[in-house]
Amino acid sequence: TLLTTGDDNITLNSHHSLNLFFDSEYQMYSAADGNYRFMIRDASVAAMEFDNSHKINFKNATSTKMTLDTSNGRLGIGTTGPSYPLHINGAATQEVRVQSSDSGAYSRIQLRSATDGYAQFNMGDSGADAAGGLVYTHSTDTLNIRAANSNIMNVTSAGVSIAGNLMFPDSNNLVSALGSDN
């Protein structure tokens, strides 16, 4: 320790770490990469760390749980390098919930784009980001449903067009097919 004041509330040590102890711990230190960081930490070792790369990291005792990248306006949950405005990553099942608890209220997710653009909801995996999904094209007022990387159905004001066969069970649970050649 190079400098201590009062009841060790402020400490400067030989590792270039400045510690301020009050109800929480405030620490400025030099990381292994040589860059300075400022950390606010509580007794449970939950911390908020500010670094010189324009990121604010929210940590627990073992790892970073959330990163706010202020230079790009991105929030990463489960990732320290968010690639999208909201980037959620994790090994377990990931869930996003929009919930309204007021009587008569509703919850919604709105995808909004320019009048000559499209709104898209993709479902995929590591092999294909958009293997299935919904695409609404504003200029043609068309809702497209995709599966297996193919256009399956288009819905417009003129009606519904289906690629391939339309399969449905009859009253005996036998499957019948209507296709382009029926």
ChimeraX attribute file (.defattr): number of C-alpha atoms within 10 A of each C-alpha:
attribute: neighborCount
match mode: 1-to-1
recipient: residues
	/A:1	11
	/A:2	11
	/A:3	11
	/A:4	14
	/A:5	10
	/A:6	7
	/A:7	8
	/A:8	13
	/A:9	13
	/A:10	17
	/A:11	18
	/A:12	19
	/A:13	13
	/A:14	9
	/A:15	11
	/A:16	14
	/A:17	19
	/A:18	21
	/A:19	21
	/A:20	18
	/A:21	17
	/A:22	11
	/A:23	9
	/A:24	14
	/A:25	17
	/A:26	20
	/A:27	19
	/A:28	19
	/A:29	19
	/A:30	15
	/A:31	13
	/A:32	7
	/A:33	6
	/A:34	8
	/A:35	11
	/A:36	16
	/A:37	17
	/A:38	19
	/A:39	20
	/A:40	19
	/A:41	21
	/A:42	16
	/A:43	9
	/A:44	9
	/A:45	14
	/A:46	16
	/A:47	21
	/A:48	19
	/A:49	20
	/A:50	19
	/A:51	17
	/A:52	10
	/A:53	12
	/A:54	13
	/A:55	20
	/A:56	22
	/A:57	21
	/A:58	21
	/A:59	18
	/A:60	16
	/A:61	10
	/A:62	8
	/A:63	12
	/A:64	19
	/A:65	14
	/A:66	22
	/A:67	24
	/A:68	23
	/A:69	20
	/A:70	12
	/A:71	9
	/A:72	13
	/A:73	13
	/A:74	17
	/A:75	23
	/A:76	21
	/A:77	18
	/A:78	17
	/A:79	17
	/A:80	20
	/A:81	16
	/A:82	21
	/A:83	14
	/A:84	12
	/A:85	13
	/A:86	12
	/A:87	17
	/A:88	17
	/A:89	13
	/A:90	9
	/A:91	6
	/A:92	6
	/A:93	6
	/A:94	8
	/A:95	6
	/A:96	6
	/A:97	7
	/A:98	8
	/A:99	10
	/A:100	11
	/A:101	8
	/A:102	7
	/A:103	6
	/A:104	6
	/A:105	8
	/A:106	10
	/A:107	10
	/A:108	8
	/A:109	7
	/A:110	7
	/A:111	10
	/A:112	11
	/A:113	13
	/A:114	9
	/A:115	11
	/A:116	9
	/A:117	13
	/A:118	18
	/A:119	16
	/A:120	17
	/A:121	12
	/A:122	15
	/A:123	14
	/A:124	14
	/A:125	10
	/A:126	6
	/A:127	7
	/A:128	12
	/A:129	12
	/A:130	19
	/A:131	15
	/A:132	20
	/A:133	19
	/A:134	19
	/A:135	17
	/A:136	21
	/A:137	17
	/A:138	16
	/A:139	11
	/A:140	13
	/A:141	13
	/A:142	17
	/A:143	20
	/A:144	19
	/A:145	18
	/A:146	19
	/A:147	15
	/A:148	12
	/A:149	13
	/A:150	13
	/A:151	16
	/A:152	16
	/A:153	16
	/A:154	18
	/A:155	15
	/A:156	13
	/A:157	9
	/A:158	7
	/A:159	7
	/A:160	12
	/A:161	12
	/A:162	14
	/A:163	12
	/A:164	14
	/A:165	14
	/A:166	12
	/A:167	11
	/A:168	11
	/A:169	10
	/A:170	9
	/A:171	6
	/A:172	6
	/A:173	8
	/A:174	8
	/A:175	11
	/A:176	12
	/A:177	11
	/A:178	11
	/A:179	12
	/A:180	9
	/A:181	6
	/A:182	6
